[in-house]
Amino acid sequence: MPDQTQKGLEQYLRPTAIIESEHPDLLRFVQRVTNGAESPVAKAVKLYYAVRDGWRYNPYDIRLEADAMKVSVLLDKSYGHCIDKAVILVAACRAVGIPARICLSKVRNHIAAERMTAAFGTDELVPHGYAELWLNERWVKATPAFNRELCGRLGVMPLAFDGYEDSLFQEFDHAGGEFMEYLEEYGAFDDLPMERIRELMKQHYPEAYANYERHGQLVV
């Protein structure tokens, strides 16, 4: 079992070139959002909702270069895909002393999947990103991808987070139909594994990835 002593958690508190948890713009964001929150759970919950609803979810503008994934760059955008938003949440939690890490997985999209299937040739989303936060001596999953406005349009409840229970994608929409299905987990990381992300994209979306190699960005 991994060492989860304070020493073992240090890697999940440090800033990196991508997870810029000490960047002045992030610190201003964190201070504003967590004002009045005292406990780690209260701070994590406030940060989760600020990230979930503060950036519109857009899974079709995907950048595969480290410089485009930096927190300082993402903060200037009004939208982001699941990995973008997980990076912001992880950095923000580290900024207030909460160990946090990036998780990657494969999910199948069962709703509004036509555009994704047309763009990528499959309804599988790879890699899907979410955060894990060390709260109350355990890792808790937090998925801030789908903002409230989008959930309303899709007919699903926005995903809540209380800091105690795992918060993953909703399995069903309001009508009882399948919404998202987790298929495979790729692990948890102290920094964003850009090479692993590119490998997964190339493996699952060969045509879209070839377009990225030609043009330097993957926009579908």
WOQUIHU-V282871 format. One record per backbone hydrogen bond with DSSP energy under -1.0 kcal/mol. CO is the residue of the C=O (numbers start at 1). NH is the residue of the N-H. If there is no record, write none. Layout:
co=(CO,CO)
nh=(NH,NH)
This chain:
co=(5,9,10,10,12,18,18,19,19,20,23,24,25,26,27,28,29,30,34,39,40,41,42,43,44,45,46,47,48,49,50,56,60,62,65,66,70,71,74,78,80,81,82,83,84,85,86,87,88,89,90,91,93,94,99,101,102,103,104,105,106,106,107,108,113,114,115,116,117,123,125,128,130,131,132,133,133,138,140,141,142,147,148,149,150,151,151,155,170,171,173,177,179,181,184,187,189,192,193,194,195,196,197,198,199,200,201,205,206,207,208,209,210,211,212,218)
nh=(9,12,13,14,100,20,71,16,21,23,27,28,29,30,31,32,33,34,37,43,44,45,46,47,48,49,50,51,52,53,54,80,220,218,68,69,74,75,77,56,58,85,86,87,88,89,90,91,92,93,94,95,98,97,134,132,189,130,186,128,183,184,125,181,117,118,119,120,121,109,107,105,103,142,101,135,140,135,133,167,131,151,152,153,154,155,156,174,180,179,176,173,110,108,106,104,102,194,197,198,199,200,201,202,203,204,205,209,210,211,212,213,214,215,216,62)
